[in-house]
Amino acid sequence: MRSRFDEQLVMLNKELTQMGAMCEEAIADASKALTMGDIKLADKVLSLDGEINRMERTIETLCLKLLLQQQPVARDLRQISAALKMITDMERIGTQAADIAEIITFLDGRTGGECEQIRFMADAASQMVTESIDAFVKQDVVLAGAAIDRDDVVDDLFLQAKSSLIKLIAEKPTDGGYALDLLMIAKYFERIGDHAVNIAEWVAFSATGEHKGA
């Protein structure tokens, strides 16, 4: 019975890793779509969001089976509970990447070159997602902490982006709507970083039984 349970836990880790990879792809494609003004790539992000939603339902079903059909010990129970929380944050990451992509479709090919901090935010947020998912699979609290610490970088970049865009509006009022679109994109990347922090905090919970955000 335990061997079957362990096999299902391995499957859970595999599914979470796959969902995390989809989130990373969505973030990277959204950033690239902005940089290149690529509407087709933005449309791909919208499709990825649907796949991420399906992965959420698949993992949720697997977690419930593990809880109902097996008798997990305390550590296993924490791991499964953490996974259920994490997929909610990953689903939100996919949705926010799709929100970014939707804004890109209205930019008429403009690439956000006036605010390079957005690209740096995308890179940092993607790395946070990677680290937090890897930390869960490896049960590595130190790696989870690295993801949490990186959120300060994303937050600082958001403040820089905000200042840059306020300056753009002051210097070129006709670009006010465009600047606000870029600010919204930056805000979505900042939120993605927040969700990565949530994931990392649940990793710490699954390993230690303590949740800093509680």
C-alpha positions as CSV (number, residue, x, y, z in Angstrom):
1,M,0.0,0.0,0.0
2,R,2.8,2.4,0.9
3,S,4.7,1.7,-2.3
4,R,1.6,2.6,-4.3
5,F,1.3,5.8,-2.3
6,D,4.9,6.7,-2.9
7,E,4.4,6.2,-6.6
8,Q,1.5,8.6,-6.6
9,L,3.6,11.2,-4.7
10,V,6.2,10.9,-7.4
11,M,3.5,11.4,-10.0
12,L,2.3,14.4,-8.0
13,N,5.8,16.0,-8.1
14,K,6.0,15.3,-11.8
15,E,2.6,16.9,-12.5
16,L,3.6,20.0,-10.4
17,T,6.9,20.3,-12.2
18,Q,5.0,20.2,-15.6
19,M,2.5,22.8,-14.5
20,G,5.4,25.0,-13.2
21,A,7.2,24.6,-16.6
22,M,4.0,25.8,-18.3
23,C,3.9,28.8,-16.0
24,E,7.5,29.6,-16.8
25,E,6.8,29.2,-20.6
26,A,3.8,31.5,-20.3
27,I,5.9,34.2,-18.5
28,A,8.7,33.9,-21.0
29,D,6.4,34.0,-24.0
30,A,4.5,37.0,-22.6
31,S,7.8,38.9,-22.1
32,K,9.0,38.0,-25.6
33,A,5.6,38.9,-27.2
34,L,5.9,42.4,-25.7
35,T,9.6,42.8,-26.7
36,M,8.9,41.7,-30.3
37,G,5.3,43.1,-30.6
38,D,4.3,39.6,-31.6
39,I,0.5,39.1,-31.4
40,K,0.7,35.4,-32.4
41,L,3.0,34.7,-29.5
42,A,0.6,36.6,-27.2
43,D,-2.2,34.4,-28.5
44,K,-0.1,31.3,-27.6
45,V,0.1,32.6,-24.0
46,L,-3.7,32.7,-23.9
47,S,-3.8,29.1,-25.1
48,L,-1.2,28.1,-22.4
49,D,-3.5,29.6,-19.8
50,G,-6.2,27.0,-20.7
51,E,-3.6,24.2,-20.4
52,I,-2.5,25.4,-17.0
53,N,-6.2,25.5,-15.9
54,R,-6.5,21.9,-17.0
55,M,-3.4,20.9,-15.1
56,E,-4.8,22.5,-12.0
57,R,-7.9,20.3,-12.2
58,T,-5.7,17.2,-12.9
59,I,-3.5,17.8,-9.9
60,E,-6.4,18.6,-7.6
61,T,-8.0,15.3,-8.5
62,L,-4.8,13.4,-7.8
63,C,-4.4,15.2,-4.4
64,L,-7.9,14.3,-3.4
65,K,-7.3,10.7,-4.3
66,L,-4.2,10.6,-2.2
67,L,-6.1,12.1,0.8
68,L,-9.2,9.9,0.4
69,Q,-7.8,6.5,-0.7
70,Q,-4.6,6.5,1.3
71,Q,-3.6,7.2,5.0
72,P,-0.9,9.8,4.7
73,V,1.3,10.5,7.7
74,A,1.8,14.1,8.9
75,R,4.6,14.9,6.5
76,D,2.8,13.4,3.6
77,L,-0.4,15.3,4.6
78,R,1.5,18.6,4.6
79,Q,3.0,17.9,1.2
80,I,-0.4,17.2,-0.3
81,S,-2.0,20.1,1.4
82,A,0.8,22.4,0.2
83,A,0.4,21.1,-3.4
84,L,-3.3,22.0,-3.3
85,K,-2.4,25.5,-2.2
86,M,0.4,25.8,-4.8
87,I,-1.7,24.9,-7.8
88,T,-4.0,27.8,-7.0
89,D,-1.1,30.2,-7.1
90,M,0.2,28.6,-10.3
91,E,-3.2,29.0,-11.9
92,R,-3.2,32.7,-11.0
93,I,0.3,33.0,-12.6
94,G,-1.1,31.6,-15.8
95,T,-4.1,33.9,-15.7
96,Q,-1.9,37.0,-15.1
97,A,0.5,36.0,-18.0
98,A,-2.7,35.7,-20.1
99,D,-3.8,39.2,-18.9
100,I,-0.4,40.5,-20.0
101,A,-0.8,38.9,-23.4
102,E,-4.2,40.4,-23.8
103,I,-2.9,43.9,-23.2
104,I,-0.1,43.3,-25.7
105,T,-2.7,42.6,-28.4
106,F,-3.9,46.2,-28.0
107,L,-0.5,47.9,-28.2
108,D,-0.5,48.1,-32.0
109,G,3.0,46.5,-32.2
110,R,4.7,48.8,-29.7
111,T,7.2,46.8,-27.7
112,G,7.6,48.5,-24.3
113,G,11.2,49.6,-25.1
114,E,10.7,52.7,-23.2
115,C,10.6,50.7,-19.9
116,E,13.3,48.0,-19.9
117,Q,12.6,47.2,-16.3
118,I,9.6,45.2,-17.3
119,R,11.8,42.7,-19.1
120,F,14.0,42.4,-16.1
121,M,10.9,41.9,-13.9
122,A,9.7,39.1,-16.2
123,D,13.1,37.3,-15.9
124,A,13.2,37.6,-12.2
125,A,9.6,36.5,-11.7
126,S,10.2,33.5,-13.9
127,Q,13.2,32.5,-11.9
128,M,11.2,32.8,-8.7
129,V,8.6,30.3,-10.1
130,T,11.4,27.9,-11.2
131,E,13.1,28.0,-7.8
132,S,9.8,27.6,-5.8
133,I,8.7,24.5,-7.8
134,D,12.2,23.0,-7.7
135,A,12.2,23.6,-3.9
136,F,9.0,21.7,-3.5
137,V,10.2,18.7,-5.5
138,K,13.5,18.6,-3.6
139,Q,11.9,19.7,-0.3
140,D,14.6,22.3,-0.2
141,V,13.8,25.1,2.3
142,V,17.0,27.0,1.4
143,L,16.0,27.2,-2.3
144,A,12.5,28.3,-1.2
145,G,14.0,31.1,0.8
146,A,16.0,32.2,-2.3
147,A,12.8,32.5,-4.2
148,I,11.3,34.6,-1.4
149,D,14.3,36.9,-1.2
150,R,14.2,37.5,-5.0
151,D,10.8,39.1,-4.5
152,D,12.6,42.3,-3.3
153,V,14.3,42.5,-6.7
154,V,10.9,42.3,-8.5
155,D,9.4,44.9,-6.1
156,D,12.3,47.3,-6.7
157,L,12.1,46.9,-10.4
158,F,8.4,47.7,-10.3
159,L,9.1,50.9,-8.5
160,Q,11.7,51.8,-11.1
161,A,9.2,50.9,-13.9
162,K,6.5,53.1,-12.3
163,S,8.9,56.1,-12.1
164,S,10.0,55.6,-15.7
165,L,6.4,55.5,-16.9
166,I,5.4,58.5,-14.9
167,K,8.3,60.4,-16.6
168,L,7.1,59.1,-20.0
169,I,3.6,60.5,-19.4
170,A,5.1,63.9,-18.2
171,E,7.3,64.2,-21.3
172,K,4.9,62.8,-23.8
173,P,1.2,63.1,-22.7
174,T,0.0,61.6,-25.9
175,D,1.5,58.3,-24.8
176,G,-0.5,58.4,-21.5
177,G,-2.7,55.4,-22.5
178,Y,0.3,53.4,-23.7
179,A,2.2,54.1,-20.5
180,L,-0.7,53.0,-18.4
181,D,-0.9,49.7,-20.3
182,L,2.8,49.2,-19.6
183,L,2.3,50.0,-16.0
184,M,-0.5,47.4,-15.8
185,I,1.9,44.8,-17.4
186,A,4.5,45.6,-14.8
187,K,1.9,45.2,-12.1
188,Y,1.0,41.8,-13.4
189,F,4.7,40.7,-13.3
190,E,4.9,42.0,-9.7
191,R,1.9,39.9,-8.8
192,I,3.4,36.9,-10.4
193,G,6.4,37.4,-8.1
194,D,4.0,37.5,-5.1
195,H,2.4,34.2,-6.2
196,A,5.9,32.6,-6.4
197,V,6.5,33.8,-2.9
198,N,3.2,32.1,-1.8
199,I,4.4,28.8,-3.5
200,A,7.8,29.0,-1.7
201,E,6.1,29.6,1.7
202,W,4.0,26.5,1.1
203,V,7.1,24.6,0.3
204,A,8.5,25.6,3.7
205,F,5.3,24.5,5.3
206,S,5.4,21.1,3.7
207,A,9.0,20.6,4.9
208,T,8.7,22.1,8.4
209,G,5.1,22.4,9.4
210,E,5.4,26.2,9.7
211,H,3.9,28.7,7.4
212,K,5.3,32.3,7.6
213,G,2.3,33.8,5.8
214,A,-0.2,32.3,8.3
